[in-house]
Amino acid sequence: MNFETLCIHTGVHKDTQYNSVITPIYPSSTFYWNDLETNSGYDYTRSGNPTRDALQENLAALEGGVGCVATSTGMSAVHCAMALFKPGDHIIAPADVYGGTFRLFSQYLTEKGLTFSFVDMTDLTAVHEAVEPTTAGVWIETPSNPMMKVIDLAAVVEIARQAGALTICDNTFLSPYLQRPLDFGVDVVMHSTTKYINGHSDVVGGAVISKTQEHADRVAWLCNALGLACSPFDAWLVLRGVKTLGCRMDAQQANAMKIARFLDEHPAVERVYYPGLESHPQHELAKTQQQGFGAMLSFDVKAGRSMAERVCMNSRLFDVAESLGGIESLISFPVTMSHASMSAEGRQAAGITDKTVRVSVGLEHSDDLIADLSQALAS
Ligand SMILES: Cc1ncc(COP(=O)(O)O)c(C=O)c1O
């Protein structure tokens, strides 16, 4: 089946009693047993729930994996995937990894005995040189947040394979509609389903999808043991959102392309970070491993911080807000918002400056969005 069909038809028809077309929500925390030996296959919702299973089936199919766990947030998905490692393991991660992931890695997981090297992963020599005898994992996030650097999936997987390390890819920015890391040899994919997969800014959630049964079983065990699974209602909302993923992404990335071109030619803008622009350093790579360029972009204004702040505060259609991937356009200032949890040195290494503005392009009409940015840039 094609992607759009899978989105709509996987994980449905769970209701054999009334034949509802839409997967029902089973909010029950517990399920009664037929006798002391047998039950319906469900006993307690932390461990398993039919609505959550429907979502997990759906997301595993979309990413081409064998198993999925749907978690309460994207960060719980990161935590779940990272629980595959043990103290003493060394992990290589991108220098401009999402700020919350950076905080978990550099503080909590470092306190728990894991070690990390944060490198510019567009530089394959740097990735290679970061490998240590204890390297057990390589964390990939591509395109990166907010600098939109594109990491060569196949090449990094090859370096990890030679090191005997597991690869995990945060695929939040593109969704499986535009990129399927497992097809490039990545072992585990994670998502903040809060973003494009749900797409309507009305739920926080996450997912971890595995390529092999061994990893799928371990991740499912960890998710239950750590208590990370999402609620049935949240699973139902995400399952509803994912049905329109393909057409939302098509429309949002078409808008993003127009906005990127507009910003690229604007005299107040120093630089635009969008892989769809021919000038983007990894434009050719993006064309080979992505099915599109996505709807996230960042730009540096020429006049520095006060200008960046004014653009954010004077835009009328773009709400100044964290998050991304919803149907409404958002604008943000990474230094005080998404990447505030990163140290100033960390931000500097990642290339995030106080003139960088990030935009999540929504489904509004592109003419209205461009007119709004135009007046904000003139302010
Ligand atoms: C790339 C990326 N990964 C993970 C997360 C964490 O997801 P959540 O906020 O759903 O916990 C985010 C959140 O912004 C993100 O942008």
The ligand as a MOL file (V3000), in Angstrom:
LIG
                    3D

  0  0  0     0  0            999 V3000
M  V30 BEGIN CTAB
M  V30 COUNTS 16 16 0 0 0
M  V30 BEGIN ATOM
M  V30 1 C 13.4800 17.3190 17.2720 0
M  V30 2 C 12.7700 17.1460 18.5700 0
M  V30 3 N 12.9230 16.0030 19.2540 0
M  V30 4 C 12.2840 15.7980 20.4390 0
M  V30 5 C 11.4830 16.7640 20.9990 0
M  V30 6 C 10.8150 16.5160 22.3270 0
M  V30 7 O 9.4540 16.2720 22.1460 0
M  V30 8 P 8.3100 16.6290 23.2190 0
M  V30 9 O 8.2890 18.0970 23.3850 0
M  V30 10 O 7.0690 16.0350 22.6060 0
M  V30 11 O 8.6810 15.9450 24.5000 0
M  V30 12 C 11.2860 17.9630 20.3150 0
M  V30 13 C 10.4270 19.0240 20.8990 0
M  V30 14 O 10.3960 20.1520 20.4440 0
M  V30 15 C 11.9500 18.1520 19.0760 0
M  V30 16 O 11.8210 19.3010 18.3780 0
M  V30 END ATOM
M  V30 BEGIN BOND
M  V30 1 1 1 2
M  V30 2 1 2 3
M  V30 3 2 2 15
M  V30 4 2 3 4
M  V30 5 1 4 5
M  V30 6 1 5 6
M  V30 7 2 5 12
M  V30 8 1 6 7
M  V30 9 1 7 8
M  V30 10 2 8 9
M  V30 11 1 8 10
M  V30 12 1 8 11
M  V30 13 1 12 13
M  V30 14 1 12 15
M  V30 15 2 13 14
M  V30 16 1 15 16
M  V30 END BOND
M  V30 END CTAB
M  END
